[in-house]
Amino acid sequence: MLSHFILVNGFAQNEGIYFPPEELTSVGAYYYPEHWDESQWERDIKKMAEMGFEFTHFAEFAWAQLEPEEGVYDFAWLDRAVALADKYKLKVVMCTSTATPPVWLVRKHPDILKQHENGTKMDHGSRQHASFSNEYYRSYSLKMIEELAKHYGNDDRIFGWQLDNEPAANVDYGEDAQKRFRAWLKEKYGNIEALNEAWGTNFWSGTYTRFDQINIPKHSQWGMNLYQRLDHSRFCDYETSSFLDDQAKVIRQYANPDQWITTNYIPYYDARYAGASKELDFITYTRYMVYGEHTGIGPKGYRVGEYSRIAMANDYFRPLTPIYGVMELQPGQVNWGSINSQPLPGAVRLWLWHVFAGGSKFTCTYRFRAPIYGYEQYHYGIVGPDGVTPTPGGLEYEKFIDEIEVLRNNPSEGQIPKDYLNRKTAILYDPDNTVAINNNKQNSTWDTEGHVLKYYKALKAFGAPVDFVRDSMDFSQYPVLVAPAYQQMSIELVDKLTEYVKNGGNLVMSVRTGHQNEFGHLWQAKHAEPLYELIGGEIEFYDLLRPFAPDTVIMDNKKYAWTTWGDILKTNTGTETWGTFSGDYYTGKTAVTFNKLGKGTVTYVGADSHDGQLERAVLDKLYDRLNIDVKDYPKGVMVEYRDGYGIAVNYSNITYNMDLPAGTEILIGDKSIPTAGVLVWKTK
């Protein structure tokens, strides 16, 4: 099998040794000395410390100040800022500034700018406009990073490094990107015959005889080879992860062992670069909750945010990294969304507690002072543009910091409840699979992430701890493993899943799973035939309905509407039919199956329902069948456990009354949890 990407979990450090367990978590804030008159720095940093922040974050966009002209470095101003942070006992996260190259570099070497598919180029004045694929940019930026690392790598005041800022897939059509893409393909496939076979180039006379004939694909061009497009997107992700690795290697030459190295990802669930850089010590993510894109729960739910966003980011990143943190969490109103509403009072504190509940070792916010100029004008900070007055969100950060101190002063020796651990569930997920599906959706209304969320939200309503796992990980610790829309699947993975089930695991698969091999080719066999032993039957065919003509699945005398995808099943003797299709020419055909195999079971859900109620009903029935005790938390209520504490947060529009054992010691909040409320208690 050809590897399409770097394996996850290849981190330089295997354990989180940087954050003492007794601290539980730490809170920091971005500060930009270069944005403010130096006479204000000490006042601002002192205020940050007085509000309880324990670290700050410097220089992520300051390349022009660090290297004002080629080869001339100025660290004196940054030294003064670091000294002030130290004076007020604030640790410092030092950042590389590769997201914002200086204008002298761009004008002298305009080829470093990203080129779009249509031939136009980006220009100076934004960020992330330089290409990680440009050879000169890659090498020159490392010189700047080396000077920064020489200066601060053995400085005890610097406790960690952030590489770049919110790095994303490096999409560039420049000459160097073209050359590097061909070299990447040659290294991956070895010879042109293997590439032709993987890409299926016999179709439409697409065959290549040499690697230098291959261009970066035009993704907007109708009919472009799907596998060429898929490999190009893999290459773009690789360029990002390898550039981060190059930066980390340079820093590590000079950094003392107590300094960690990370970067901050936006949680894109089609991004293969997250978790792929092998030189990081751990990874962090960025999360914004109120910016006009999510309605939340109830008429004012948009002020609280979509309740699954932090939970899913926690559960997605945590299995990929020894520890994790959140490098940017919204401090209040933002400026860049479609509608920049004020968060509901209490929402910022809610998000902080939700991040903590997932196991985060720290949370940082962009930013301490609200900017008075630039693209992010009107973006809130911890204090307002006057540099003095705390914003509502700033006060909520301060309250959270005080509440964490309550926990530090009341350490818990309690255990995580056994019934919570018994519900532990994994979701098998590969972002490469999501990209492949989205390149060839077959149905314009299909939503891969939305489909996964139907299972995820049901599991969180059960009060289940959830990990998103990759196919290279160990499945055996999970009583239940869900594989939603896992379309590309190797025989090796089918065998691994079969072994998991026969050894007592309980596998749930949904529509679009196992329809293709790992190369994205349909099987030269019956449709999805390698799955037939697992599911105890066959997939006769699949159907896609028009949005105006939904049909239903009937299970336990209840109807569930669907349109986007249906796998019509034929069961073997002994396989149970839990649900059937209704409303079309295949009325009565099987839609949901349950098969016993060895010591375990396989449940196949052959429809993507409109609202997730079918998926929830199937999981309800399965967990009941398996005698796994579950909760029934209402939509928007999330409950997690860590470090001997239980944490409940409420995104819903109604007060929720938490059922706790008699005598439970409550540290924060009350059993009656209002909208945007938080409850924290000691476990026993």
C-alpha positions, -999 to +999 in steps of 0.1 A: +000+000+000+013+034-009+013+059+020-005+091+010+007+111+040+028+113+071+015+092+099+001+109+130+015+108+164+052+112+153+059+139+178+093+148+191+081+144+227+059+116+239+046+131+271+033+165+282+062+175+306+058+212+302+026+219+323+027+207+360-005+186+367-013+206+398-017+238+378-046+221+358-045+247+331-030+281+324-044+312+307-026+337+284-032+366+261-016+378+229+002+411+231+017+431+202+043+456+216+049+468+180+013+481+179+016+505+208+037+533+220+065+519+242+055+542+271+023+521+274+039+486+275+045+483+312+010+496+321-005+470+297+016+440+308+011+449+345-026+450+339-025+416+322-007+401+352-031+418+377-060+401+359-044+368+365-030+359+331+001+336+334+017+340+300+017+362+269+025+358+233+048+379+212+060+385+176+038+363+154+034+391+128+065+411+136+090+401+109+093+437+096+103+448+131+126+419+137+144+422+104+138+458+091+161+453+062+178+422+047+202+407+071+198+434+098+181+421+129+167+441+158+157+422+189+163+451+213+126+462+213+115+426+218+141+421+246+125+451+265+090+435+261+102+401+273+119+418+303+086+435+312+067+402+310+093+387+333+091+416+357+054+408+362+060+370+362+044+363+328+059+335+307+063+342+270+054+322+239+077+333+212+064+331+176+080+328+142+067+355+118+064+335+086+027+345+081+038+381+073+071+385+053+083+422+052+078+443+021+115+445+012+115+407+009+084+406-012+095+434-036+130+419-040+116+384-046+081+387-059+082+350-069+076+341-032+040+353-035+014+326-040+000+323-075-037+314-079-051+289-104-061+317-128-025+331-128-030+361-106-007+366-076-013+377-040+005+409-028+020+424+003-004+439+029-022+408+040-010+376+057-002+340+045+005+355+011+040+338+007+042+303-006+057+275+015+065+259-018+088+287-029+124+274-024+138+309-017+111+317+008+115+284+026+153+288+029+153+326+037+126+324+064+147+297+082+176+322+084+153+346+103+140+318+125+176+307+133+185+342+144+154+344+166+162+309+180+198+318+187+187+349+206+159+333+227+165+295+225+183+294+259+162+321+275+143+308+306+117+335+302+105+319+269+086+287+278+074+278+243+074+285+206+045+289+182+053+283+145+036+305+119+000+314+126-031+293+117-011+275+089-034+261+062-029+240+031-003+257+009-021+261-025+003+277-050+006+274-088+041+290-090+071+275-107+087+261-076+054+246-065+051+229-099+086+214-096+081+203-060+047+187-068+064+165-095+092+156-071+067+147-044+048+125-069+080+107-080+090+101-044+056+087-036+050+065-066+086+056-076+078+052-113+053+066-137+035+033-142+025+032-106+011+067-108-008+059-140-024+029-122-033+049-091-048+078-111-066+056-136-051+076-164-063+051-191-096+069-187-100+098-212-065+092-226-049+107-195-017+085-195+016+100-187+051+088-198+072+111-176+067+130-144+077+163-160+046+161-181+024+164-150+010+198-141-007+210-109-043+203-117-069+230-125-094+221-098-120+244-114-117+226-148-146+203-154-137+166-155-101+170-142-087+137-130-101+131-094-070+113-082-047+140-095-067+165-076-066+144-045-029+139-047-024+177-053-044+185-021-023+159-002+008+177-016-005+211-005-010+197+030+025+181+030+041+215+021+026+230+052+035+202+076+070+199+062+076+236+064+066+235+101+090+206+106+118+226+090+111+255+114+110+232+144+143+216+135+160+250+133+146+261+167+155+228+183+192+233+176+191+263+200+161+258+223+167+245+258+148+212+267+122+231+287+109+251+257+082+234+238+073+239+201+037+239+187+015+256+161-021+266+161-045+250+136-080+261+127-101+230+131-107+221+094-118+185+093-105+180+058-070+191+067-044+164+067-015+186+079-029+187+114-011+160+133+013+154+104+043+175+115+067+151+133+089+177+150+063+194+171+059+187+208+022+190+207-005+208+187-030+235+195-061+248+179-080+281+174-117+285+180-142+313+174-178+308+184-200+338+176-194+354+141-227+351+123-224+315+110-243+294+136-278+299+150-272+279+182-302+268+202-333+291+206-339+326+192-308+340+209-286+309+205-264+327+180-250+347+209-238+314+226-227+295+196-230+260+182-225+236+211-205+209+193-177+232+180-155+232+210-164+197+220-156+182+186-123+202+184-113+189+218-121+153+209-106+156+174-072+170+184-067+152+217-060+118+202-035+133+177-011+148+203+004+140+237-013+171+251-032+200+236-040+236+242-061+263+226-040+291+213-068+314+203-102+316+220-126+344+212-125+372+238-158+388+228-172+405+198-151+400+166-149+421+134-144+396+105-176+375+106-207+378+084-226+394+114-205+403+144-229+400+173-221+405+209-218+371+227-244+365+255-231+375+289-215+344+303-207+328+269-170+335+270-166+319+304-187+290+291-163+284+262-133+286+286-148+259+308-157+238+278-121+239+265-109+230+300-134+201+302-119+184+272-084+182+289-067+213+275-035+223+293-038+260+284-060+286+268-048+318+252-068+346+237-064+369+207-058+396+221-051+416+252-057+451+238-084+457+211-067+471+179-073+507+169-062+502+133-057+475+107-079+448+093-091+436+127-103+470+139-135+466+160-122+432+173-126+430+210-097+423+234-094+416+271-093+454+275-107+480+252-087+503+228-079+526+257-057+498+271-073+502+305-110+493+306-118+455+307-143+443+282-172+421+292-152+391+278-121+403+296-140+402+329-152+367+321-116+356+314-107+371+348-135+352+365-125+319+349-089+324+361-102+330+396-123+299+394-093+278+382-075+290+413-105+276+434-098+242+418-061+245+424-068+251+461-093+222+462-075+193+445-096+163+439-086+127+445-118+114+430-120+089+402-137+093+368-171+075+371-170+040+358-202+044+338-186+073+320-156+052+310-179+023+300-194+046+274-160+055+258-165+055+220-143+061+191-151+077+157-129+064+129-120+094+108-095+103+081-095+138+066-082+124+034-114+104+031-134+136+036-115+154+008-120+124-015-158+124-009-161+162-012-143+160-046-169+136-059-200+140-037-226+125-061-252+147-044-249+185-042-267+184-008-243+159+008-224+173+038-196+150+051-190+169+083-227+172+090-231+135+086-204+128+111-219+153+135-252+133+135-234+104+152-211+127+173-240+147+188-259+116+197-228+102+215-224+134+234-260+134+244-252+099+259-225+116+280-199+095+262-163+104+261-154+104+224-120+101+206-116+107+168-091+080+158-071+071+127-068+037+111-032+034+125-044+036+161-054+009+185-092+002+185-092-023+213-098+002+242-131+013+228-163-008+234-179+009+204-163+022+172-183+043+147-171+046+111-194+072+095-191+076+057-156+061+056-156+056+019-120+047+011-109+016+029-080-008+023-083-046+027-058-042+056-083-019+074-112-042+067-092-070+082-083-048+112-120-039+118-130-076+114-104-086+141-117-058+163-153-071+160-144-108+164-125-100+196-155-083+211-157-048+196-189-033+185-187-016+151-211+009+136-208+018+099-229+042+079-236+050+043-207+054+018-184+033+040-160+009+022-173+016-013-138+022-025-103+009-019-075+031-005-068+045-040-103+058-043-112+031-069-144+012-068-138-025-060-136-048-090-163-069-073-198-065-061-205-031-046-186-027-013-181-065-013-151-066+011-176-055+039-201-083+034-187-106+061-188-076+085-223-064+078-238-099+073-253-091+040-249-072+008-254-036-005-276-043-035-274-006-047-275+029-035-299+058-041-299+095-040-332+114-038-342+149-048-345+174-020-382+180-027-390+142-027-379+127+006-386+091+016-384+074+050-368+047+069-391+029+094-375+015+126-395+004+156-427+019+141-411+054+137-404+072+105-372+090+097-369+112+066-338+110+043-328+122+008-290+125+004-278+089+004-293+055+010-276+021+008-302-006+001-292-038+019-299-075+016-293-095+047-279-130+052-296-155+074-291-146+110-285-109+104-312-088+120-331-061+101-336-031+123-350-007+098-366-007+063-370+017+035-405+031+027-420+053+001-404+042-032-400+012-055-378-006-029-402-003+000-396-030+025-359-034+016-335-034+045-320+000+056-305-008+090-288-041+100-274-057+131-249-086+127-232-107+154-197-117+144-174-136+167-176-120+201-187-086+187-213-069+166-216-048+134-245-023+129-249-008+094-270+024+090-279+026+054-294+061+053-283+096+061-313+111+078-324+147+076-320+156+113-299+129+128-328+113+146-323+080+128-287+079+138-296+087+174-323+060+174-299+033+161-273+042+187-299+042+214-310+007+204-274-005+201-262+007+235-293-007+251-286-041+234-250-039+247-261-031+282-241+001+282-257+027+305-261+060+288-273+095+299-299+115+280-286+150+282-307+175+263-293+192+232-267+218+242-258+202+276-223+188+276-207+168+305-171+157+308-146+146+335-109+154+341-085+155+370-111+143+395-136+170+385-169+168+367-178+198+344-212+205+329-219+234+305-252+245+291-255+260+255-293+254+255-320+281+259-335+265+290-321+259+325-309+223+331-310+206+365-280+183+369-286+151+388-256+146+412-251+120+439-260+131+474-232+148+492-214+159+460-190+188+467-198+216+442-170+240+436-184+263+408-220+270+400-251+252+411-270+220+401-295+243+383-275+254+353-288+284+333-281+292+297-243+298+294-240+284+329-212+261+342-212+236+370-180+220+384-179+194+411-155+169+427-159+133+418-158+107+446 
